Amino acid sequence: MSGTIAETLAEFICDLTYGALAPELISKAKDLFLDQLGCQMLGSTVPWNQAVYRFVVENKRGGSARIINYGDRVPPDDAALVNATFGQGCELDDYYDQGGGHPGSASIPVALALLGNKKVSGRDLLVALAGGYDVGWRIGRGLLPGMMRRGYHPQGVVGVFVASATAGRILGLNQKQMTHALAIAGSHAAGTMEFDQSGGEVKRLHSGMACSGGLRSAMLAQLGLTGPPTIFEGERGVLKVFGGEAASDLIVKNLGTENAISCAAIKRFPVNASQHSPIELLDKLITDYKIAPEDVQTVEVGVNEGVLLHGGGIDEPKEVIEAQFSLRFSLALRLLKGRNDFGFYLDPRMWQDPEILKLAKKVKLSADPSATGTRRFACRIKIARANGESVEGYLPAPKGTASNPLTKGEVRDKFRQLSAKVLNESQINAIVEKVDSLELEDDVSGIMRLLTREAAE
């Protein structure tokens, strides 16, 4: 590392080329792009995200960027605020299988917000996303597990750097400007996880705040504003303030030889990422051993220690966000309903269902010391049955992660399901076609019109 961490990352982002991206990374990046568009579509329809949308359109009308679905024109940072809130607002967006945060909803809304300001090719977009994903993945690895233990939300802390890197690359910042963009972004890093203790839909806003702040950071750096180049490793820098120590080696390790696109996971269930392995493993045990709800005495679940802090104490959810973060509730749903449909988490009757609550109390959570690093999302489950016998299983990672990725068909099916409430079949097919050939597009701004209601008229 020849300079500070920010200077090293800035050099990497500015020097990254399309030719440096392996074909499998380009293919994965397009899957992630399509997935996030679907998440934004569904997120634009749910009630808890409407306050952010209304706040912007009632106070900030007029600008070069557009809001997904509705089509309102607003300033770029306000479009990023709304669209990123939509994108992360249903717990269905992608996540890192190492590090922390949700890179798709921290980068793609920023890229879309800038399409009205300049011509961006598909290749330029893919390179910007690859740079943003990589920066966030590296910073997250440097901050965990200390950041989670201290109660900071990775999306609010890490996401702002994903956003600033993505925006900076699209804006064409030079290395010095990119360094300052990352440094300025450090002042936007924020967000606690108290929502996973006592609720509050403000969690949905953290991604929007990160995107808005990261985009402003890049635009301000372009205009000459400066920030501290030691924003990461400094005595009062991000690593020590949010993580408790300066784990700088993990941020720059193998920089340029491995890319986080391959470490991004696509969700199948509308819940916090840490619940996917337990849901999948429980489902397998239920199927393999033909376990009925009344047959269950206890369900012992061993997971990463962060899961216990991140919603592990929620037994009886009282709002949607609590339902989506309660592992006990999710496993009880799987036992009783056999599914974890989005609608179940929205239904207050499910939160109060005595059968579900009874099963949830049978779930016993504990920290598995082996569930760390590349196996952060590993899970062990042991089910004690009424007849005195027990069954158990282990899952190193859920489907959707790098070791067991979704197929392109599965990614497209998810996009179609998430978008069907907003887009017509013609729009959906056109978007899928454009994303499939994204690297051939000279100007990707046309995709934004397809994502609004006017395209259906």
N, C-alpha and C positions, 0 to 999 in steps of 0.2 A: 504494500500500500504506500504509494508515493506521497499522498497528501492526507487530508482529513477524510473521514468516512463519507461525508457529503460530497467532497471533491472527487473521490474515487467512484462513487455511484453516479455522479453527474457525467464523468468521463465515459462510463459504461453506457449510460442512456443515450448520450449524444453520438457515440460511435457505433451503436448497434445498427445492423443492416438487415434487410430482408433476406439476403443471401446467407446470413449466419443462422437463420432459423431452419431447422430440419423439417422435412415435409410432414412428419408426424406432429410436430409442434404447430405448424400452420393449420393442419386439419383439426387439432384439438382447440386451437384458438377460435376457429370458426364455430365449433360446437358451443364453446363458452359464450361467444357473442350472441348466438341464437337463443341460448338458454336464458341469458339475462334480458333479452327483449321480451321473452314470454313472461318472465317474472315482473317486469315493469307493466306489462299489459294487465295482468291480474291485479297487481298492486294498485293500479289506477282506479279500481272498482270498489275496493273495500272501504268501509266507513272511517276507520281510524286514521287513514292517510289523507282524508279530505281536508282536515284543518290546515295542513301544510300547503295543499293546492290552493285553497281559498285565500290563505294569507298572501300568497304571491300574486294571484290574478286580481285580487282586490286592491293591491297596493303597488304593484310593480309592472303594470302592463306596458307593452312596447319594447321591442328589442329584436335581436337577430336570431335568437334561439326559440325552439318550440317545445311545448310540453306534450309528452307522450299521450296518445289517445285524444285528448281535448284539442290540441293544435294551437293553443294560445301562444302568442309571441311575447317573449319576456327577455330580459338580459340573460346572458349565458350562465352566470353564476346562480341566478334564480331558477333557470331551467334545470341545472344540475342539482340544485337543492330538492326540487320536486321529484324529478325523475329517479334520482338515487333513493329517495324515500320510498317511492313506488317499488323500486327494484329490490329493496331489502325488507320491504314492509309485509311480506307474507311468509318469511322463513323458508323460502324455496330456492334462494340464490346460491351460487357456488361458494366454496370455502376452501381454505388451504388444508391439506392433510398433514402439513407441518406448518409451524408458525401460527399466526392467528389472524382472523378477519375474513372478509368476503370480498375478494378482489374484483369480481365482475361488477358489483354494484358500486365499487369505489373508482372504477376506471371508465366503463362504457358510457355511463351518463355524462361524464365529462367530455368524452370524445364526441358524442352526439350534440352536446351543447355548442361545440365549436364549429360545426359543419356549416352554420350560416355565416361565419366570418371569413372562411377561406376554403379553397378547393383542397380536398383531402382524398387521396387515392386509397384503394383498398389495401395496397401494400403498406402505405404510410400508416394507416389505421392499425394494421396487424402488428407492425413494429412498435408503435406507441403502446399498444396493449401488452405486448410481451415485456417491454421495459417496465411498465407500471406493475404488472403482476410480479416480476422478479424483485423489484425494490421492496414491495410490501412483504413478500415472503421472507426476504432476508432480515428486514427490520423486526418482523414478528418473531423470528427465531432468536434474535438477540434479546428480545424483551421477555419471552416466556421462560419459566413459569412465573417469574416475579410480578409481571404486569397483572396477571389474573389473581394472584394472591393478594395484591394490593387493591383489587377491586376496580381496576380500569378496564374499560371495554375496548378490546382490540380494534373493532371497526372504527371507533372514534379516534384512537391513537395512531394506529397503523394506516388506516384508510386514507388519511389526509396526504400521506406521502405517496401512496399509489396514485391518487388524483393529481398531485402536483407533477409527478414524473410523466404521467400520461399527457397531461395538458402541455407541459413544457416541450415534450417531443413533438406534438402536433403543431405547436406555435413556432417551432424551429429555434428554440433557445440555444445559445452557444454554451460551452462548458461552464463559463463563469456565471452566466445567468441561471443555468440549471442548478448550480450549487446554491445560489441565493434563493431560488424557488424552493428547494428542499429546506433550507434554513428558515425561510419565512413560514413554511408550512408547520414547522415545529411549534409556532405560537398558536396554531389552530388545533393542535392535538388536544383532545379532551374527551370526556364522557365516562361516567362511572357506571357500574353494573348493579346499582341498588335496585334497578327495575326487576332483577331476577330474585330479589328478596321480598319486596312488597308491591311489585307490579308497576304499571305506568307505561302507556304506549309511546312515551318519548323515545324509547329504544329505537323505534322505527326511524326516527329523525337523525340518529347518529351518522348513518351513511350519507344522508343529505348534507349534513353539516360538514362532513369530511370532504365531499366532492365540491361543495361550494367554496370552502376554505382553501382546498388544494388548487382549484382553478384560479381563484383570486391570487394566490401566492405566485403562480406561474406568470399571470398577467402583470402583476406588480413588479416582479423581477425583470420582466421584459422592458418595463418602463424605468428601471434603474433603482428600485428599492433594494436594499441589501439586508442580509441576515447573518447571524453568527456561523461561520464555517465549521465550528466544532459543535453544532447543534446535537449531534448524537453522542459523542464520547466525552464531551466537556463536563466539568464538575457540576454544572447545573443543566446538563444536556438531557435529552430524552431517555437515554439508557439508564442513567442513575435516578432521574426523577420518577419515571414510570416503572422501570424494571428493578431498581435497587442496586444494580451493578452494571459495569461497563463491559458487556459481553460482545465486544466489537469483532472478535474473530469469526463468529458465526455469520455476521453480516457480509463480510467480504470474501469468505471462503469459497473457492472455486467460481468466483465471479467471472462470467463469460463462458464457462464450460458446462454449466447446467442451468436450466431455466425453469422457473416456477410454473409455467403453463402446464408442464407435465405433472405437477404436484397439486393442481387444482381439482377439486372433486365436485361432481354435480349431484344435487340432492334428488331423492325420490319421495321423501316425506316432508310435510310442512312443519318441521320442528327444528330445534337447535341441532347443529351438526353432531354434537356428542351423543345424541340419542339414536342415531342411525344404526350403529352396530348392535346395541341392545335390542332394538325392534327387530332387526333382521335375524339375529341369533335366536331370540325368543320364538319368532315365527317358525324357524327351522325345527326347534325342539318340539313345538306344538304339533307340527306336521309329522315329524319322524316318530314321535312317541304317542301320537293321538291323545294329547292332553286336553281335557275339558276344564273350563273355569272352576267347576266345583271340585275338581281333582287336586287343586293347588293348595298346599299348606303355606309355603313360603317360596319366594323367588329371590335368591341371593345374587346380586349383580356386582361384579368387580370392574371398575372403570378408572380412567385417568382421574387424579385427584381434583382437577379443575371442574369436573362434572359435578362433584359434590357441592362445590361453591356456586356453580352456575345453574341454579334452579333445582339442585338436589334436595333442598329443604321444602319445596312446594308440594303439599299433599292434596290440598283442596283448592283448585284454581277458582278465581273469582272474576277473571277477565281473560280475553283471548291470549294475551302475551304470557300470562301465567300458565295457561293450559299448554301452550307450545313449548314452554321451558320446563314443565314438570315431567321428569322421566317416569315417575311412578304412574302418573295419569296416562302417559303414552303406552306404557306396558300393559296397564289395565285395559285400555282400549283394545290392544292387540289380542289380549286373552278373551275378552268378552265379544268384541265385534269382528275380530279377524282382519281388520283394516285400520288404517290411520288416515282416513279421508280428511281433507281440509275442512269440510263442513262440520265434522265432529268437534273440531277445536273452536268453531264459531258458535256452537250451540250451548247456551247456558244450562239446558236440561242435562247435557252430558256432564257438565261440571258438578252437578248436584245429584247425579244418578247414584242411588245407594249401592247398587251392585258394583259400579265402577269404583266408587270410593272404598268399598270393602276390599276389593282386589288390590287397589293401590296401596293400602296399608300392609299388605302382605309382601310388598317389595322392599327388600333390605339392601341398601347401597353401601359399598365400601370402596376404598382406594386400592387399586392394583398397582404396585410399584413398578411392574414391568410395562405398564401402558404409558410409555413416554417416547419422545423422539419420533422416529418413523412409525412407531406403533402407538401413537398418542390416542388413536380412536379404537384400539383393541378392546375386547370385552370378554368377560367370563360370566357365565350364568349357571347356577345350580338350582334346580327346582325340586323341592321336597313334596312328595305326593301323599295323598290321604292314606294309601296302603302301606306307608312306611318306606317305600322305595324312593330313590332320587335319580334324577338324570341331570347331566351337565354337558356344557359345550364351550367352545372357545372360537372367537372370530377375530383375526388380526386386523381386518379393515372391512368396512361395508362396501357393497356394490356402489359404483359411481366414483370410486377412488382409482388411483393409477394402477393398483394391482388387480383391480376388477372393474374396468371402466364400462360405462354404458355404451351401447352400440350407437351408430349414427341414427339408426331407425328409432331407437328408444329416445334419443335426444329430440328428434323431430316430433315424435308422438307427444312428448311432454310439452313442447312449444305449442303444438296444436291445441292441446287441452287447456293450457293456460291462456291462450289468446282467443279461444272460441267465443268467449263472452263479449269481446270487443270487436274483433275483426271478422270479416266475412271470408269465405273459403278462397275467393280470388286473391284477396290481400295476403292471406296466410301462404298460399302457394307462391306468390310473387316474392315475398320476403325470404322464404326458404330457398328459392332459386337464386336470389341475389347473394345471400350469405354463402351458398355453395360455391359461387364463383367470385367471392369477395376480392381475391387477389388480382382479378382481371378488371376490376372497376377503376376507371380513371377518376371518377368523382362519386363518392358514396352518399352525397347529400340527398339523392333521390330516395334513399331508404327511409328518411325521416317522414316524407309525405305519406308513405305506405303505412306508417305507424300512427296515423291520425284519422279521425272520423271522416274528414273530407274525401279521403281516398275511397270510401265506401259509397259515396254519393254519386 
